[in-house]
Amino acid sequence: MRENISLKAKQILTKKFEISESSVKLQTVHISADRQAMKSDVKVSVTKVTPKDIELIPAIGGEPDLAQYLQVLPGVVFTGDQGGQLYIRGGSPIQNKVLLDGMIVYNPFHSIGLFSVFDTDLLRNADIYTGGFGAQYGGRISSIMDITTRDGNKNRFGGKVSTSTFGSKLLLEGPLGKKGGSSSFIVSGKTSYLDQSSKYLYTYIDTTGLPYSFTDLYGKLSINGSNGSKWNLFGFNYKDQVNYRDVSNLGWNSGGVGSNFVLVPGSTPVLIQGNFAYSSYLINLEESGLSPRKSGINGFNLGLDFTYFNGDDELQYGLEVLGFQTDYDFTNASGLMMEQKENTTEFSGFARYKLKTEKLIIEPGARIYKYNATAATFEPRFGAKFLASEKLRFKLAAGKYTQNLVSTSSDRDVVNLFYGFLTAPDDIPDEFLGNEVVNGLQKANHLIIGLEYDIADNIDFNIEGYMKDFTQLTNLNKDKTTISEPDFIIEEGLAKGLDFVLKYSNAKFYFWTVYSLGHITRTDENQTYHPHFDRRHNINLVSTYKFGYQNSWSLDARWNLGSGFPFTQTQGFYPLLNFEEGINSNYLTENGELGILYADINQGRLPYYHRLDVAIKKQHKLSKNSAFNWNLGITNAYNRENIFYFNRIKYERVNQLPLMPSFGMSLTF
């Protein structure tokens, strides 16, 4: 079938075609959408992730997962198999913004670090910005994860059911109305029963079972117009629980509902996009010998933006409104209670322009933020790429960034389990290092330079050097001993490093080498120190080999090596007297609580972390639309003892996962 298409100047045209299967024998053809994007977009410090990419990582626990893939990206540091937190080029988790179809997700990772809350079979793609992101994103000072889900099948009812030694999943999708209609649905639910199955399968780890459980639910309704316009309605509920007997009990619950749309006016070359969403998050932590911690955040985000196209050039501008409430309770090492419950509203607007010539692509932009009663902030952004030749490209990105959220983590912890949220507080010092402190916002400046080189048709090399200058950070006052002292302190920080990526791929073999060199410091009024996520060296080697009839077999492996994290050592203990009766307290007879005498902050280093994961999988094609798959994986194949958590009071160490085999199978229909 042939159809002639004629376009008017600056017209956006949407056409839908139904195609039938056929086979044509071709010679070897190399096609790379990534290569083309590198030549048409600035693309500094951004990785586009698809489900196909995620499947290259060993499917530990039966299902490939975004959390497992993110751990191999350049500049990304994970704190391990258990209690995994994501640190990107010197930024803490609170400084990473996660968007799911435009909705803010406050915690995307489960306590067992092998899994995210996202179902891989739901994803269309995820854009991971590790720094230098454009004006279209704001509200965070380190990184952006922009995740979009796919629509349900509009032609037929189908789905997937899977089960493994870790958990199970069910996905259903199909059209709403007649076959080939304009609307569809997709729903997914996955749950972990590792806390139960481990009692029988992994008794060598813990006879009472591994303490992890979670449940993730997601649903989406999509309606598409004939001209390319569409509207989506979606919602989620994610739950997580981890209970270490007599040590700690951590649990959180996250939920949300939202809607987004794309309008394509027929007469002008413009896309109009908008979204509205509400989401919430609540986390609780109870620890043996310590007071409980609680943190919650809930609120809405509303956005509207316009994109005009003029050949290869484009102009995008828009507005965003956020409103949320934070609620926090915490008792510090001195026994003093810290609380915050506050409502916050944020207004922002942005504009960016992409100009492309034969050799140069530039993308200037700016974002303006208004946080509650604070003065408006102006955040210029700039990106550029020079196409030196068909194979060699130089790139640069820079910008200013601010955010209103503050972390509730304590740098006193050997390993951090608890990450809550606070609004930029008012109870802060008036000065920092002799300079006036105007507000409690967190602020950073980014500078990134790099090059891309296509060594061959199937070999890519990328190197980036970066610097994130955190000019103002707001942290908990860990050393507060009296009520008159502020609850928070001001710090500054500097993160700098180099990321190297070498990637080789063909029809049967894929190999990816990533090396990251990083150096992170924080400075308060009294000292300069390394935060607990400062990892000097990080290496990831990933490979996939496909073989057998129609490449139906796949052998995957991933090895990670990371230098040790800093931690604050314990020097001793003493009786802590609270003098609850004031001057009438008798310190000679009163029984005090157990106080901890700390060494200088983060002067120690944990041992090196390293782990090998391997997996083998097989696909059996049953019919045109159905397939049966199975996989066998091994986590920590040579049984390395990597530290996870340390209880100072009881002097107890909990390690990351030992050698741990898993088996999974799935049926797609």
C-alpha positions as CSV (number, residue, x, y, z in Angstrom):
1,M,0.0,0.0,0.0
2,R,1.2,3.5,-0.8
3,E,-0.1,6.8,0.4
4,N,1.1,10.2,-0.8
5,I,1.4,12.8,2.0
6,S,1.8,16.5,1.5
7,L,2.6,18.9,4.3
8,K,1.9,22.6,4.5
9,A,4.5,24.8,6.0
10,K,4.9,24.4,9.8
11,Q,2.2,21.7,9.9
12,I,2.0,18.8,12.4
13,L,0.3,15.8,10.7
14,T,-0.7,12.6,12.5
15,K,-1.5,9.4,10.5
16,K,-2.2,5.9,11.7
17,F,-1.4,2.8,9.7
18,E,-2.1,-0.9,10.3
19,I,0.6,-3.2,9.0
20,S,0.8,-6.9,8.5
21,E,3.7,-9.3,9.2
22,S,6.0,-10.3,6.4
23,S,9.6,-11.3,6.1
24,V,12.4,-9.9,3.8
25,K,16.0,-11.1,3.8
26,L,18.4,-8.2,4.2
27,Q,22.1,-7.8,4.5
28,T,23.5,-6.5,7.8
29,V,22.1,-3.1,8.5
30,H,23.2,-0.8,11.4
31,I,20.4,1.4,12.8
32,S,20.8,3.4,16.0
33,A,18.3,5.9,17.2
34,D,20.7,6.9,20.0
35,R,23.4,7.8,17.5
36,Q,20.9,10.0,15.6
37,A,19.8,11.7,18.8
38,M,23.4,12.4,19.7
39,K,23.7,14.4,16.5
40,S,20.4,16.3,16.8
41,D,20.2,17.0,20.5
42,V,22.6,18.4,23.2
43,K,22.1,15.3,25.4
44,V,24.6,16.1,28.1
45,S,24.6,13.8,31.2
46,V,21.4,12.0,30.1
47,T,20.7,8.3,29.5
48,K,17.5,7.1,27.8
49,V,16.5,3.8,29.3
50,T,14.0,1.4,27.6
51,P,12.7,-2.0,28.7
52,K,15.0,-3.6,26.2
53,D,18.0,-2.0,27.9
54,I,16.8,-3.2,31.3
55,E,16.6,-6.8,30.1
56,L,20.4,-6.7,29.5
57,I,21.0,-6.7,33.2
58,P,20.9,-10.1,35.1
59,A,17.2,-10.6,36.2
60,I,17.8,-11.1,39.9
61,G,14.6,-12.2,41.6
62,G,13.0,-13.4,38.3
63,E,12.1,-10.0,36.8
64,P,14.4,-7.3,35.2
65,D,14.0,-4.0,37.1
66,L,14.9,-0.4,36.6
67,A,16.7,-0.3,40.0
68,Q,19.1,-2.9,38.8
69,Y,19.8,-1.0,35.6
70,L,20.3,2.4,37.3
71,Q,23.1,1.0,39.4
72,V,25.3,0.6,36.4
73,L,24.9,4.2,35.0
74,P,27.9,6.5,35.1
75,G,28.0,8.8,38.1
76,V,25.4,6.7,40.1
77,V,26.2,5.2,43.5
78,F,23.9,2.7,45.2
79,T,24.3,1.9,48.9
80,G,23.7,-1.8,48.3
81,D,21.4,-4.7,48.0
82,Q,19.5,-3.9,51.2
83,G,18.2,-0.4,52.0
84,G,19.5,0.8,48.7
85,Q,19.5,4.6,48.2
86,L,20.5,6.4,45.0
87,Y,23.2,9.0,45.0
88,I,24.0,10.8,41.7
89,R,27.2,12.7,41.2
90,G,27.4,14.0,44.7
91,G,23.7,14.6,45.3
92,S,21.7,12.9,48.0
93,P,18.4,11.1,47.4
94,I,16.4,14.2,48.5
95,Q,18.1,16.1,45.6
96,N,16.9,13.6,42.9
97,K,13.5,14.3,41.4
98,V,11.5,11.3,40.2
99,L,8.6,11.9,37.8
100,L,6.1,9.2,36.7
101,D,4.0,10.5,33.8
102,G,4.5,14.0,35.3
103,M,3.6,12.9,38.9
104,I,6.2,13.3,41.7
105,V,7.2,10.0,43.3
106,Y,9.0,10.5,46.6
107,N,10.6,7.1,47.0
108,P,11.1,5.0,43.9
109,F,13.1,2.1,45.5
110,H,12.2,-0.7,47.9
111,S,14.2,-1.6,51.0
112,I,15.7,-4.5,49.2
113,G,17.7,-2.6,46.6
114,L,17.1,-5.1,43.8
115,F,13.7,-3.6,43.0
116,S,12.1,-0.3,42.2
117,V,8.4,0.5,42.5
118,F,8.1,0.5,38.7
119,D,7.0,-2.5,36.6
120,T,9.4,-2.9,33.7
121,D,6.6,-4.1,31.4
122,L,4.8,-0.8,32.0
123,L,7.6,1.5,31.0
124,R,7.9,3.2,27.6
125,N,11.2,4.9,28.5
126,A,13.0,6.7,31.3
127,D,15.3,9.7,30.8
128,I,17.9,9.8,33.5
129,Y,19.6,13.3,33.9
130,T,22.7,13.1,36.2
131,G,23.3,16.8,36.0
132,G,23.1,19.9,33.8
133,F,19.4,19.3,32.9
134,G,17.5,22.0,31.0
135,A,15.1,24.7,32.0
136,Q,12.1,22.4,31.5
137,Y,13.0,20.7,34.8
138,G,13.3,22.3,38.3
139,G,12.8,21.8,42.0
140,R,15.9,19.7,42.5
141,I,19.6,20.5,42.6
142,S,21.2,17.2,41.5
143,S,19.3,15.0,39.0
144,I,16.0,14.2,37.3
145,M,14.4,10.8,36.5
146,D,11.6,11.4,34.0
147,I,9.7,8.1,33.6
148,T,6.8,7.6,31.2
149,T,4.6,4.5,30.9
150,R,3.1,3.0,27.8
151,D,-0.5,2.8,26.8
152,G,-2.4,-0.4,26.9
153,N,-2.9,-2.6,23.8
154,K,-5.6,-1.0,21.7
155,N,-6.2,-4.0,19.5
156,R,-6.6,-7.0,21.8
157,F,-6.8,-8.2,25.3
158,G,-3.5,-9.5,26.7
159,G,-1.2,-9.6,29.7
160,K,1.5,-11.2,31.6
161,V,1.7,-13.4,34.7
162,S,5.0,-14.2,36.4
163,T,6.2,-15.8,39.6
164,S,9.6,-16.3,41.2
165,T,11.3,-17.2,44.4
166,F,11.0,-13.5,45.3
167,G,7.5,-12.6,44.3
168,S,4.7,-12.5,41.7
169,K,3.2,-10.2,39.1
170,L,0.1,-9.8,37.1
171,L,-0.4,-7.4,34.2
172,L,-3.5,-7.0,32.1
173,E,-4.2,-4.7,29.2
174,G,-6.6,-4.2,26.3
175,P,-8.9,-1.9,24.3
176,L,-12.0,-0.2,25.8
177,G,-14.6,-0.7,23.1
178,K,-14.2,-2.3,19.7
179,K,-10.9,-3.7,18.4
180,G,-8.5,-1.0,17.2
181,G,-10.4,1.7,19.1
182,S,-8.9,4.9,20.4
183,S,-9.0,4.0,24.1
184,S,-7.3,1.4,26.2
185,F,-6.4,0.3,29.8
186,I,-3.4,-1.2,31.5
187,V,-3.1,-2.4,35.1
188,S,-0.3,-4.0,37.0
189,G,0.2,-5.5,40.4
190,K,3.4,-7.0,41.9
191,T,4.2,-8.3,45.3
192,S,7.1,-9.8,47.2
193,Y,6.7,-12.8,49.4
194,L,10.4,-13.1,50.1
195,D,9.7,-12.8,53.9
196,Q,7.8,-16.1,53.6
197,S,9.6,-18.0,50.8
198,S,13.0,-17.3,52.4
199,K,12.0,-19.4,55.4
200,Y,12.2,-22.4,53.2
201,L,14.6,-21.4,50.4
202,Y,17.2,-19.3,52.1
203,T,17.4,-20.7,55.7
204,Y,21.2,-20.5,55.5
205,I,20.8,-16.7,55.5
206,D,18.3,-16.5,58.3
207,T,16.2,-19.3,59.7
208,T,13.3,-17.0,60.4
209,G,13.3,-15.5,56.8
210,L,14.5,-12.3,55.1
211,P,12.4,-9.4,56.4
212,Y,11.4,-7.8,53.1
213,S,7.9,-7.4,51.7
214,F,6.3,-4.9,49.3
215,T,3.2,-4.5,47.1
216,D,3.0,-2.2,44.0
217,L,-0.2,-1.4,42.2
218,Y,-0.5,0.8,39.1
219,G,-3.4,1.5,36.6
220,K,-3.8,3.7,33.5
221,L,-6.6,4.7,31.2
222,S,-5.7,6.2,27.8
223,I,-7.9,8.0,25.2
224,N,-6.4,8.9,21.9
225,G,-7.7,11.4,19.3
226,S,-7.5,11.0,15.5
227,N,-5.1,13.9,15.2
228,G,-2.5,12.7,17.7
229,S,-4.0,14.3,20.8
230,K,-4.4,12.1,23.9
231,W,-5.5,12.1,27.5
232,N,-4.4,9.7,30.3
233,L,-5.7,9.0,33.8
234,F,-3.5,7.0,36.1
235,G,-2.9,6.1,39.8
236,F,-0.6,4.0,42.0
237,N,-0.1,2.7,45.5
238,Y,3.3,1.4,46.6
239,K,4.0,-0.2,50.0
240,D,7.3,-1.4,51.6
241,Q,8.2,-3.1,54.9
242,V,11.4,-4.3,56.4
243,N,11.7,-5.6,59.9
244,Y,15.0,-6.6,61.5
245,R,14.2,-8.3,64.7
246,D,15.3,-6.3,67.8
247,V,17.2,-4.0,65.5
248,S,15.0,-1.8,63.3
249,N,11.5,-1.7,61.8
250,L,11.1,0.4,58.7
251,G,7.9,0.9,56.7
252,W,6.6,3.4,54.1
253,N,3.5,3.9,52.0
254,S,3.3,5.9,48.8
255,G,0.2,6.7,46.7
256,G,-1.1,9.1,44.0
257,V,-3.5,9.8,41.2
258,G,-2.9,12.0,38.2
259,S,-3.8,13.0,34.7
260,N,-1.9,14.3,31.7
261,F,-2.8,15.3,28.1
262,V,-1.2,16.2,24.8
263,L,-3.0,18.5,22.3
264,V,-2.0,18.8,18.7
265,P,-3.8,21.8,17.0
266,G,-4.2,21.0,13.3
267,S,-3.2,24.4,12.0
268,T,0.0,25.3,13.9
269,P,3.3,23.5,14.5
270,V,2.8,23.3,18.3
271,L,2.3,20.7,21.0
272,I,0.4,21.6,24.1
273,Q,1.1,19.4,27.1
274,G,-0.3,19.5,30.6
275,N,-0.6,17.5,33.8
276,F,-2.2,17.5,37.2
277,A,-1.4,15.0,40.0
278,Y,-1.6,14.4,43.7
279,S,0.8,12.1,45.6
280,S,1.7,11.3,49.2
281,Y,4.4,9.5,51.1
282,L,4.8,8.4,54.8
283,I,7.8,6.7,56.3
284,N,8.3,5.4,59.9
285,L,11.4,4.0,61.5
286,E,11.8,2.3,64.9
287,E,15.2,1.3,66.1
288,S,16.3,-0.6,69.2
289,G,17.5,1.8,71.9
290,L,16.6,5.0,69.9
291,S,13.5,7.2,69.6
292,P,11.3,6.5,66.5
293,R,11.4,8.8,63.5
294,K,8.4,9.7,61.2
295,S,8.2,11.8,58.1
296,G,5.4,12.5,55.7
297,I,4.7,14.6,52.6
298,N,1.7,15.0,50.4
299,G,0.6,17.5,47.8
300,F,-0.2,18.3,44.2
301,N,1.7,19.5,41.1
302,L,0.1,21.2,38.1
303,G,2.0,22.0,34.8
304,L,1.3,23.4,31.4
305,D,3.8,23.9,28.6
306,F,3.9,24.7,24.8
307,T,6.4,23.5,22.3
308,Y,6.8,25.3,18.9
309,F,8.7,23.6,16.0
310,N,10.5,25.4,13.2
311,G,12.4,22.9,11.2
312,D,15.2,21.5,13.5
313,D,14.7,24.4,15.9
314,E,12.2,24.4,18.8
315,L,10.9,26.8,21.4
316,Q,9.4,25.5,24.7
317,Y,7.9,27.4,27.6
318,G,5.6,26.7,30.4
319,L,4.3,27.1,34.0
320,E,4.2,24.9,37.0
321,V,2.5,25.1,40.4
322,L,3.2,22.8,43.4
323,G,1.6,22.7,46.8
324,F,2.5,20.2,49.5
325,Q,2.6,19.6,53.3
326,T,5.4,18.1,55.3
327,D,5.2,16.5,58.7
328,Y,8.2,15.4,60.6
329,D,9.2,14.0,64.1
330,F,12.8,13.2,65.1
331,T,14.8,12.9,68.3
332,N,18.5,13.6,68.0
333,A,21.4,11.9,69.7
334,S,21.1,14.4,72.6
335,G,17.5,13.5,73.3
336,L,16.0,16.7,71.9
337,M,12.8,16.5,69.9
338,M,12.6,18.2,66.5
339,E,9.2,18.7,64.8
340,Q,8.0,20.4,61.7
341,K,4.5,20.6,60.1
342,E,4.3,23.1,57.3
343,N,2.4,23.9,54.1
344,T,4.3,25.2,51.1
345,T,3.4,26.5,47.7
346,E,5.8,26.9,44.7
347,F,5.3,28.8,41.4
348,S,7.7,28.5,38.5
349,G,8.0,29.3,34.8
350,F,10.5,28.4,32.2
351,A,11.6,28.9,28.6
352,R,14.2,27.2,26.5
353,Y,15.2,27.4,22.8
354,K,17.1,24.8,20.7
355,L,19.0,26.1,17.7
356,K,20.6,23.7,15.3
357,T,23.1,24.5,12.6
358,E,25.3,22.1,10.5
359,K,28.0,21.9,13.2
360,L,26.5,23.4,16.3
361,I,23.5,22.8,18.6
362,I,22.9,25.3,21.4
363,E,20.1,25.3,24.0
364,P,19.9,28.4,26.2
365,G,17.1,28.6,28.8
366,A,16.0,29.9,32.1
367,R,13.7,29.1,35.0
368,I,12.1,31.4,37.6
369,Y,11.0,30.0,40.9
370,K,8.9,31.6,43.7
371,Y,8.9,29.7,47.0
372,N,6.3,30.9,49.5
373,A,7.5,34.2,51.1
374,T,11.1,34.0,49.7
375,A,12.2,36.3,46.8
376,A,12.0,34.8,43.3
377,T,15.1,32.9,42.1
378,F,16.4,33.2,38.6
379,E,18.0,30.0,37.2
380,P,19.8,30.3,33.9
381,R,20.6,27.1,32.0
382,F,22.8,26.5,28.9
383,G,23.7,23.4,26.8
384,A,25.8,23.1,23.6
385,K,27.2,20.5,21.4
386,F,29.8,20.9,18.6
387,L,29.8,18.2,15.8
388,A,33.5,18.2,15.0
389,S,33.1,15.3,12.6
390,E,30.7,12.5,11.7
391,K,32.2,10.5,14.7
392,L,33.4,13.1,17.2
393,R,31.3,15.5,19.2
394,F,32.1,17.9,22.1
395,K,29.4,18.9,24.6
396,L,28.9,21.3,27.5
397,A,26.1,22.1,30.0
398,A,25.8,24.5,32.9
399,G,23.1,26.0,35.1
400,K,21.9,27.2,38.4
401,Y,19.5,25.1,40.5
402,T,17.5,25.5,43.7
403,Q,15.1,23.3,45.7
404,N,12.8,23.7,48.7
405,L,13.0,20.2,50.2
406,V,15.5,19.2,52.9
407,S,16.6,15.7,53.9
408,T,15.9,14.2,57.3
409,S,18.8,11.8,57.3
410,S,21.5,11.8,59.9
411,D,25.2,11.7,59.0
412,R,25.8,10.0,62.3
413,D,24.4,6.8,60.9
414,V,26.9,4.2,59.7
415,V,24.4,3.3,57.0
416,N,21.3,5.4,56.3
417,L,17.9,3.6,56.3
418,F,15.6,6.5,56.9
419,Y,15.0,9.2,54.3
420,G,12.2,11.7,55.0
421,F,11.3,15.1,53.8
422,L,11.2,18.6,55.2
423,T,10.3,22.0,53.8
424,A,13.2,24.6,53.8
425,P,13.0,25.6,57.5
426,D,13.1,29.1,59.1
427,D,14.9,27.9,62.2
428,I,18.4,28.3,60.7
429,P,21.5,30.4,61.6
430,D,21.5,34.1,60.5
431,E,25.1,33.7,59.1
432,F,27.3,31.1,57.6
433,L,31.0,31.5,57.4
434,G,30.5,35.3,57.9
435,N,27.9,35.6,55.1
436,E,24.2,36.4,55.7
437,V,21.8,33.5,55.2
438,V,18.7,34.8,53.4
439,N,16.6,31.6,53.4
440,G,16.8,27.9,53.9
441,L,16.8,26.9,50.2
442,Q,19.3,24.4,48.9
443,K,21.3,25.8,45.9
444,A,23.8,24.4,43.4
445,N,25.7,25.3,40.2
446,H,26.5,22.7,37.6
447,L,29.3,22.6,35.0
448,I,29.8,19.6,32.7
449,I,32.1,19.1,29.7
450,G,32.6,16.0,27.7
451,L,33.0,14.3,24.4
452,E,31.4,11.4,22.4
453,Y,33.3,9.3,19.9
454,D,31.9,6.6,17.7
455,I,34.9,4.2,17.5
456,A,33.1,1.9,15.1
457,D,29.6,1.1,14.0
458,N,28.9,-0.8,17.2
459,I,31.4,0.7,19.6
460,D,30.7,4.0,21.5
461,F,32.9,5.9,23.8
462,N,31.8,8.7,26.1
463,I,33.7,10.8,28.7
464,E,32.3,13.6,31.0
465,G,33.9,15.7,33.6
466,Y,31.5,17.4,36.1
467,M,31.5,19.8,39.0
468,K,28.5,20.4,41.2
469,D,29.0,23.4,43.5
470,F,26.5,23.1,46.3
471,T,26.6,26.8,47.5
472,Q,24.0,26.3,50.2
473,L,22.7,23.1,51.9
474,T,20.3,22.9,54.8
475,N,20.9,19.9,57.2
476,L,19.7,18.8,60.6
477,N,21.7,20.2,63.5
478,K,23.1,16.9,64.6
479,D,25.0,18.5,67.5
480,K,22.1,20.5,69.0
481,T,22.2,20.2,72.8
482,T,19.9,23.0,74.0
483,I,16.5,24.2,73.1
484,S,17.8,27.7,72.2
485,E,20.0,26.3,69.4
486,P,18.6,26.2,65.8
487,D,17.2,22.8,64.6
488,F,19.1,23.2,61.3
489,I,22.5,24.2,60.1
490,I,23.8,25.6,56.8
491,E,26.6,23.9,54.9
492,E,28.2,24.0,51.5
493,G,29.6,21.3,49.3
494,L,31.5,20.4,46.3
495,A,31.2,17.3,44.1
496,K,33.6,16.7,41.2
497,G,34.6,13.7,39.1
498,L,35.0,11.9,35.7
499,D,32.8,9.3,34.1
500,F,34.0,7.0,31.4
501,V,31.7,4.7,29.3
502,L,32.7,2.2,26.7
503,K,29.9,0.3,25.0
504,Y,30.0,-2.5,22.4
505,S,27.0,-4.3,20.9
506,N,25.9,-6.5,18.1
507,A,23.2,-9.0,17.5
508,K,24.6,-11.6,19.9
509,F,26.9,-9.8,22.3
510,Y,26.7,-6.7,24.4
511,F,29.4,-5.3,26.7
512,W,29.3,-2.1,28.7
513,T,32.2,-0.8,30.8
514,V,31.6,2.1,33.2
515,Y,34.2,3.8,35.5
516,S,33.4,6.7,37.8
517,L,35.9,8.7,39.7
518,G,34.4,11.0,42.3
519,H,35.3,13.3,45.2
520,I,32.6,14.9,47.5
521,T,33.1,17.2,50.4
522,R,30.7,19.1,52.8
523,T,31.7,22.1,54.9
524,D,29.9,23.4,58.0
525,E,31.0,26.2,60.4
526,N,33.6,24.0,62.0
527,Q,34.9,21.5,59.6
528,T,35.1,20.0,56.1
529,Y,34.2,16.3,55.8
530,H,33.2,13.6,53.3
531,P,29.5,12.7,53.4
532,H,28.6,9.1,54.0
533,F,27.9,8.5,50.2
534,D,31.4,9.7,49.0
535,R,32.7,6.8,46.9
536,R,36.0,7.5,45.3
537,H,36.0,4.6,42.7
538,N,33.1,2.8,41.1
539,I,33.4,0.2,38.4
540,N,30.6,-1.6,36.5
541,L,31.1,-4.4,33.9
542,V,27.9,-5.6,32.2
543,S,27.7,-8.2,29.4
544,T,25.0,-10.2,27.6
545,Y,25.5,-13.1,25.2
546,K,22.6,-14.4,23.1
547,F,22.8,-17.9,21.5
548,G,20.7,-20.8,20.3
549,Y,17.8,-20.9,17.8
550,Q,16.7,-17.3,17.0
551,N,18.8,-16.2,20.0
552,S,16.3,-17.5,22.4
553,W,18.9,-18.2,25.1
554,S,20.7,-15.3,26.9
555,L,23.5,-15.3,29.4
556,D,23.9,-12.1,31.5
557,A,26.5,-10.9,34.0
558,R,27.2,-7.8,36.0
559,W,30.2,-7.1,38.3
560,N,30.4,-4.0,40.5
561,L,33.3,-2.7,42.5
562,G,33.1,0.3,44.8
563,S,35.5,1.8,47.3
564,G,34.3,2.1,50.9
565,F,31.9,4.7,52.2
566,P,32.9,7.1,55.0
567,F,31.3,6.7,58.4
568,T,31.5,8.2,61.9
569,Q,33.2,6.0,64.4
570,T,32.1,5.3,68.0
571,Q,34.6,6.3,70.7
572,G,32.6,5.3,73.7
573,F,29.4,5.6,75.8
574,Y,28.3,7.6,78.8
575,P,25.2,8.1,81.0
576,L,23.1,10.9,79.4
577,L,21.2,12.9,82.0
578,N,18.2,14.9,80.8
579,F,17.6,16.9,84.1
580,E,13.9,16.5,83.6
581,E,13.2,18.0,87.1
582,G,15.5,21.0,86.4
583,I,17.5,22.2,89.4
584,N,15.8,19.6,91.6
585,S,17.4,16.8,89.5
586,N,19.9,14.7,91.5
587,Y,22.6,13.8,89.1
588,L,24.3,11.6,91.8
589,T,21.3,9.2,92.0
590,E,19.4,9.7,88.7
591,N,19.8,6.9,86.1
592,G,20.6,8.4,82.8
593,E,20.0,7.1,79.3
594,L,22.8,5.7,77.2
595,G,24.7,8.4,75.5
596,I,27.1,7.9,72.5
597,L,30.5,9.6,72.3
598,Y,31.2,10.1,68.6
599,A,34.6,10.5,66.8
600,D,35.0,13.3,64.3
601,I,32.4,13.0,61.5
602,N,33.0,10.4,58.8
603,Q,36.7,9.9,59.5
604,G,36.4,6.1,59.0
605,R,35.9,4.1,55.8
606,L,33.9,1.0,55.3
607,P,35.5,-1.9,53.4
608,Y,35.4,-2.1,49.6
609,Y,32.1,-3.3,48.1
610,H,32.0,-5.8,45.3
611,R,29.5,-8.2,43.9
612,L,29.0,-10.5,40.9
613,D,25.5,-11.3,39.6
614,V,24.8,-13.8,36.8
615,A,21.7,-15.0,35.1
616,I,20.6,-17.3,32.3
617,K,17.2,-17.1,30.6
618,K,15.3,-18.9,27.8
619,Q,12.3,-17.9,25.7
620,H,9.8,-20.4,24.3
621,K,7.6,-19.0,21.6
622,L,4.1,-20.6,22.0
623,S,2.1,-18.7,19.4
624,K,1.9,-15.4,17.6
625,N,1.0,-13.5,20.8
626,S,2.2,-15.8,23.6
627,A,5.5,-16.9,25.0
628,F,6.8,-18.7,28.0
629,N,10.0,-17.5,29.6
630,W,12.2,-18.8,32.5
631,N,15.3,-17.5,34.1
632,L,17.8,-18.6,36.7
633,G,19.9,-16.0,38.5
634,I,22.5,-15.8,41.2
635,T,23.0,-12.7,43.4
636,N,26.5,-12.3,44.9
637,A,27.9,-15.3,43.1
638,Y,31.1,-15.6,45.1
639,N,29.4,-14.7,48.4
640,R,31.2,-11.4,49.3
641,E,30.3,-10.1,52.8
642,N,29.3,-6.4,52.2
643,I,28.1,-4.4,55.1
644,F,24.5,-3.2,55.2
645,Y,23.8,-1.9,58.7
646,F,25.5,-1.5,62.0
647,N,23.8,-1.0,65.4
648,R,26.1,1.1,67.6
649,I,24.3,0.2,70.8
650,K,24.4,-3.6,70.4
651,Y,27.5,-3.6,68.3
652,E,25.7,-5.8,65.7
653,R,26.5,-5.9,62.0
654,V,24.1,-6.9,59.3
655,N,25.5,-7.7,55.9
656,Q,24.2,-7.3,52.4
657,L,22.7,-10.4,50.7
658,P,25.0,-13.4,50.5
659,L,25.1,-15.9,47.6
660,M,21.5,-16.1,46.7
661,P,20.0,-18.1,43.8
662,S,16.6,-17.3,42.4
663,F,14.3,-18.8,39.8
664,G,11.5,-17.2,37.9
665,M,9.1,-17.9,35.0
666,S,6.5,-15.9,33.1
667,L,3.7,-16.3,30.6
668,T,2.9,-13.5,28.1
669,F,-0.4,-13.8,26.3
